[in-house]
Amino acid sequence: MFDLFKTFITVYETKSFTHAAQNLFISQPTVTVRIQKLEKELKATLFLRDQNHQIIPTEAATLFYPQAIAQLKDWQQFKANMHQRSANKMPFKIAVSHSAATSIMPIIFKVLEPYLDNLDLTIEMQNSEEVFKLVCNHNIQFGIIEKPIRGDQTQSFALFQDELVLAGPQNTGNFFIREEGSGVSHYTKQYLKSSSLQIDHLISMNSNDMIVAHIKAGLGASLISKRFVDQDTIFQELNAQYQRVFYGLAYLDERDPLVLKIIDDIRKTKNI
């Protein structure tokens, strides 16, 4: 709509569709289309051509001109305020493992809500090893992973307990496993080494949601978080070896006071 206002103002001031197009760096047909759209919205004719093909503003155009100026000025001021507000926000990037994205991140988000006015918040989903690399390189301010990984550049702390279960029909010969680098993949490989389960086809998938969908469709079995089990899911509990922990991960030498305060608040949400 504001493109229409800007086009109208330029035509009104130049008294020329051609000059308006040149000033706005658009084609003359585009100017014509925009004016026609605005006339349709206002249900009024804005410009006429005299016998010499000169552009003559109508009474409606004269009445609308100061209103269009005011509306455009308000819009430009609003955009400037929003840009200034965004520029004053601190970037805060979070990367979370696939299981944590849907089960843990909503809990963490509640901790972040009081800070949202001061943060340019970005949340992305990666497998645990990718999250670890991002924290090590200080590309993100916080990560959540689902297997114990430690490094010289990171600090980690236990956040939430979780339990992996064997879910889905075990008689199809199909077994679904998360991709290399995933926390669940780490535990699944451990399980398969000691299991007597007959597996004909081991299928790698890079999405928990996709694995759960295939399990519910009766197409095979997999190790998944008990958080994803519902009343329609066939599952079998495993031993204590498959009780695991979601870990919070941050850069060891983080110095920003706000980041440190947020991480401390997140740490306090743990249920371990």
C-alpha positions in Angstrom: 0.0 0.0 0.0 2.8 2.4 0.8 4.3 1.9 -2.6 1.0 3.1 -4.0 1.2 6.2 -1.7 4.8 6.9 -2.8 3.9 6.6 -6.5 0.8 8.9 -6.1 2.9 11.5 -4.3 5.5 11.5 -7.0 3.0 11.7 -9.8 1.2 14.5 -8.0 4.4 16.5 -7.5 5.9 16.0 -11.0 2.5 16.1 -12.9 4.0 13.3 -15.0 3.7 9.5 -15.1 7.0 9.5 -17.1 8.9 11.6 -14.6 7.4 9.7 -11.7 8.7 6.4 -13.2 12.1 7.9 -13.7 12.3 9.2 -10.1 11.1 5.9 -8.6 13.2 3.7 -10.9 10.2 1.8 -12.1 8.5 1.4 -15.5 5.8 3.8 -16.6 3.2 0.9 -16.9 4.0 0.1 -13.3 3.2 3.7 -12.3 -0.1 3.5 -14.2 -1.1 0.1 -12.5 -0.3 1.5 -9.1 -2.4 4.6 -9.6 -5.3 2.5 -10.9 -5.1 0.3 -7.8 -5.1 3.3 -5.6 -8.1 4.8 -7.4 -9.9 1.5 -7.0 -9.2 1.5 -3.3 -10.3 5.1 -2.9 -13.2 4.7 -5.4 -12.2 8.1 -6.9 -10.4 9.4 -9.9 -7.1 11.0 -9.0 -5.7 12.3 -12.3 -7.0 13.5 -15.6 -5.3 14.5 -18.9 -6.2 17.7 -20.6 -6.3 18.2 -24.3 -2.5 18.7 -24.4 -2.1 15.4 -22.5 -0.9 17.2 -19.3 -1.6 15.4 -16.0 -4.1 17.3 -13.9 -4.8 16.3 -10.3 -8.5 16.0 -9.4 -10.1 17.5 -6.3 -9.9 14.0 -4.7 -6.1 14.0 -5.4 -5.7 17.4 -3.8 -7.6 16.2 -0.7 -5.7 13.0 -0.5 -2.2 14.4 -1.1 -1.6 15.7 2.5 -3.0 12.5 3.9 -0.7 10.4 1.8 2.3 12.5 2.9 1.4 12.0 6.5 0.8 8.3 6.2 4.1 7.8 4.3 5.9 9.8 6.9 4.4 7.8 9.8 5.4 4.6 8.0 9.0 5.7 7.4 9.3 6.8 11.1 7.9 3.4 12.2 10.4 1.5 10.1 13.2 3.7 11.4 12.1 3.0 15.0 12.0 -0.7 14.3 15.4 -0.8 12.7 16.8 1.2 15.6 15.2 -1.2 18.0 16.6 -4.2 16.1 20.0 -2.7 15.9 20.1 -2.3 19.7 19.2 -6.0 20.3 21.9 -8.4 21.1 22.2 -11.5 18.9 21.4 -14.6 20.8 21.6 -17.9 18.9 20.6 -21.3 20.2 21.1 -24.7 18.5 19.3 -27.7 19.9 19.4 -31.4 19.1 16.4 -32.9 17.3 14.9 -34.5 20.4 15.4 -31.4 22.5 13.8 -29.2 19.8 10.3 -30.3 20.5 10.5 -31.6 24.1 12.9 -29.3 25.9 13.1 -26.1 23.9 9.6 -24.9 24.7 10.6 -25.1 28.4 13.8 -23.1 27.8 11.8 -20.6 25.7 9.8 -19.6 28.8 13.1 -18.7 30.5 14.0 -16.5 27.5 10.7 -14.6 27.3 11.6 -11.9 29.9 14.6 -11.1 27.8 13.0 -11.0 24.3 12.9 -7.2 24.1 16.7 -7.2 24.3 17.5 -10.2 22.2 17.6 -10.8 18.5 16.8 -14.5 19.1 17.5 -17.3 16.6 16.8 -21.0 17.3 17.9 -23.8 15.0 17.9 -27.6 15.0 21.1 -29.6 14.5 22.4 -33.0 15.6 24.4 -33.1 18.9 27.9 -33.0 17.3 27.0 -30.0 15.1 25.6 -28.2 18.2 28.9 -28.9 20.0 31.0 -27.5 17.1 28.9 -24.3 16.9 29.5 -23.7 20.7 33.2 -24.5 20.4 33.6 -21.9 17.6 31.5 -19.4 19.6 29.0 -19.2 16.7 26.1 -19.6 19.1 25.5 -18.6 22.7 23.8 -21.8 23.9 23.2 -25.3 22.8 21.3 -28.4 24.0 22.7 -31.8 23.2 21.6 -35.4 24.1 24.9 -37.2 24.7 27.9 -36.3 26.9 30.4 -34.3 24.8 33.0 -32.1 26.4 35.7 -29.9 25.1 38.3 -27.4 26.2 36.2 -24.5 24.8 32.9 -25.5 26.4 31.1 -25.7 29.7 28.3 -28.2 30.1 25.7 -29.0 32.7 22.9 -31.6 33.0 19.5 -30.2 32.3 16.8 -32.8 31.9 16.5 -36.6 32.3 15.2 -38.7 29.4 14.6 -42.3 28.7 15.0 -44.2 25.4 12.6 -47.0 24.6 12.4 -49.6 21.8 9.3 -48.5 19.8 7.5 -50.0 16.9 6.9 -53.5 15.6 10.0 -55.7 15.8 8.9 -58.3 13.3 9.3 -56.3 10.1 13.1 -56.6 9.8 13.3 -52.8 9.4 15.1 -50.7 12.0 15.4 -46.9 11.8 18.4 -45.1 13.1 19.3 -41.4 13.4 22.2 -40.1 11.3 25.8 -40.1 12.4 26.5 -37.5 15.0 23.0 -37.7 16.6 22.8 -38.4 20.3 20.1 -41.1 19.7 22.4 -42.7 17.1 25.1 -43.0 19.8 22.8 -45.0 22.0 21.2 -46.9 19.2 24.5 -48.3 18.1 25.2 -49.3 21.6 21.9 -51.1 21.8 22.3 -52.9 18.4 25.7 -54.4 19.5 24.1 -56.2 22.4 20.6 -56.9 20.9 19.4 -60.2 19.4 16.8 -58.4 17.4 16.6 -59.7 13.8 17.4 -56.8 11.5 17.3 -57.1 7.7 17.4 -53.4 6.8 19.0 -50.6 8.8 17.6 -47.3 7.6 19.2 -43.9 8.5 16.9 -40.9 8.9 17.8 -37.4 10.0 14.5 -36.5 11.6 12.9 -37.8 14.8 9.5 -36.8 13.4 10.1 -39.0 10.3 11.1 -42.0 12.4 8.1 -41.7 14.7 5.8 -41.4 11.7 7.3 -44.7 10.2 7.0 -46.4 13.6 3.3 -45.4 14.0 2.7 -46.7 10.4 3.9 -50.1 11.5 6.9 -50.0 9.2 9.6 -50.9 11.6 11.2 -50.3 15.0 13.7 -47.8 16.5 15.0 -46.3 19.7 13.2 -43.1 20.5 12.7 -40.8 23.4 9.9 -41.9 25.7 8.7 -38.2 25.4 7.5 -39.1 21.8 5.5 -42.2 22.9 1.7 -41.9 22.9 -1.1 -44.3 23.5 -0.9 -45.5 19.9 2.8 -46.4 20.0 4.0 -49.9 20.7 7.1 -49.7 22.9 9.3 -51.6 25.2 11.2 -50.1 28.1 15.0 -50.9 28.3 17.4 -51.0 31.2 19.0 -48.2 33.1 21.8 -48.0 30.5 19.3 -46.1 28.3 18.4 -43.5 30.8 20.1 -40.4 29.4 20.5 -36.7 30.0 20.0 -33.6 28.0 23.0 -31.3 28.5 23.1 -27.5 28.3 26.2 -26.3 26.5 27.9 -22.8 26.4 31.2 -21.2 25.5 33.7 -21.6 28.3 35.1 -18.1 28.1 31.8 -16.3 27.6 32.1 -12.7 29.0 28.8 -11.0 28.1 26.9 -10.3 31.4 23.5 -10.7 29.7 24.4 -14.1 28.1 25.8 -15.3 31.4 22.7 -14.2 33.3 20.5 -16.1 30.7 22.6 -19.2 30.9 22.4 -19.1 34.7 18.6 -18.8 34.5 18.5 -21.8 32.1 20.7 -23.8 34.5 18.1 -23.2 37.2 15.3 -24.9 35.2 17.0 -28.3 35.3 15.0 -31.2 36.8 18.0 -33.3 37.7 
